[in-house]
Each structure stands twice: as structure tokens, then as C-alpha cells.
Amino acid sequence: MGHSGNILNFPSSNNHRFDVAVSHYARGEYNTALKEAIALIDEGYGHANTLAGAIYERGGDGVKQDYEKAKFYYQMAVDEVGAVEGW
């Protein structure tokens, strides 16, 4: 795991809340981005799993770096929407 930059290539979506969460992530506001990502996941928006994984992978802004949680969310992204950004 790991990436050198702060931004993964999240595609533009038709979900405004997801786009806002990605914007928070891009600004390093991981705590706010994670809260929104989790809310979206709970509502069935599977693409938010990749964002949650990326946040846990990096850690910061009150979010503890946790590779096990990152792996969990990346796997959920693969299983639910076929996302491969985390791998």
C-alpha cells in the first residue's frame, strides 16, 4: 500500500456529497472526509469505501493511520463496485 501524493484519482461522480468528501480529503481534512464517507457507505454508496481506505492509509487530522482498516475498506470497494484504486 501507499502512494506518494495526497490525491488518488477519484473519478467525478454524480454524487455531490461524495465529491464534497473528496474535496475535504484533498485539503487534508481527513476527519470530515471520513465521517461523510462512512455516512455514504452506510447509505449504500460503495464507491466511498475507496475514500475511507485512502483516509485510513494516510492517517492524520484526528484519524489514526490504520492499515487493517484501510485494507478492509479497499476490499469492500473491490467487492462492491470493482474499484481497484487501493491495490
C-alpha positions as CSV (number, residue, x, y, z in Angstrom):
1,M,0.0,0.0,0.0
2,G,1.0,3.6,-0.3
3,H,1.0,6.5,-2.6
4,S,3.3,9.5,-2.7
5,G,0.6,12.1,-3.2
6,N,-2.4,13.2,-1.3
7,I,-4.9,12.6,-4.1
8,L,-6.0,9.3,-5.6
9,N,-7.6,9.6,-8.9
10,F,-11.2,9.6,-7.8
11,P,-13.5,10.0,-10.8
12,S,-16.0,12.7,-10.9
13,S,-19.3,11.3,-9.6
14,N,-22.9,12.1,-9.8
15,N,-23.0,12.1,-6.0
16,H,-22.4,15.7,-4.8
17,R,-21.8,14.5,-1.2
18,F,-19.1,12.2,-2.4
19,D,-17.5,14.9,-4.4
20,V,-17.5,17.2,-1.3
21,A,-15.9,14.4,0.8
22,V,-13.2,14.0,-1.8
23,S,-12.6,17.8,-1.7
24,H,-12.2,17.6,2.1
25,Y,-9.7,14.7,1.6
26,A,-7.8,16.8,-1.0
27,R,-7.4,19.6,1.6
28,G,-6.2,17.2,4.3
29,E,-9.4,17.3,6.2
30,Y,-9.5,13.6,6.8
31,N,-11.7,13.6,9.8
32,T,-14.5,15.4,8.0
33,A,-14.0,13.4,4.8
34,L,-14.1,10.1,6.8
35,K,-17.4,11.0,8.5
36,E,-19.0,11.7,5.2
37,A,-17.5,8.6,3.6
38,I,-18.8,6.4,6.4
39,A,-22.3,8.0,6.1
40,L,-22.3,7.4,2.4
41,I,-21.2,3.8,2.9
42,D,-24.0,3.3,5.4
43,E,-26.4,4.5,2.8
44,G,-25.1,2.0,0.2
45,Y,-22.8,4.2,-1.8
46,G,-20.0,1.6,-2.4
47,H,-17.5,4.0,-4.1
48,A,-17.0,5.7,-0.7
49,N,-15.2,2.6,0.5
50,T,-12.1,3.6,-1.5
51,L,-12.1,7.0,0.0
52,A,-12.4,5.6,3.5
53,G,-9.5,3.2,2.7
54,A,-7.3,6.1,1.5
55,I,-8.0,8.1,4.6
56,Y,-7.1,5.2,6.9
57,E,-4.0,4.5,4.8
58,R,-2.7,8.1,5.3
59,G,-4.0,9.0,8.7
60,G,-3.9,12.5,10.1
61,D,-6.3,15.3,11.1
62,G,-7.5,13.2,14.0
63,V,-7.7,9.9,12.1
64,K,-5.3,7.3,13.3
65,Q,-3.4,5.6,10.5
66,D,-4.7,2.0,10.4
67,Y,-3.6,-0.3,7.6
68,E,-6.0,-3.0,8.6
69,K,-9.0,-0.7,8.3
70,A,-7.6,0.6,5.0
71,K,-7.3,-2.9,3.7
72,F,-10.9,-3.7,4.9
73,Y,-12.3,-0.6,3.0
74,Y,-10.3,-1.2,-0.1
75,Q,-11.5,-4.8,-0.2
76,M,-15.1,-3.6,0.3
77,A,-14.6,-1.3,-2.7
78,V,-13.3,-4.1,-4.8
79,D,-16.2,-6.4,-3.7
80,E,-19.0,-3.9,-4.1
81,V,-18.0,-1.8,-7.1
82,G,-15.0,-3.4,-8.7
83,A,-12.8,-0.5,-7.6
84,V,-9.0,-1.2,-7.8
85,E,-7.6,2.2,-6.8
86,G,-6.4,0.8,-3.4
87,W,-4.5,-2.1,-4.9
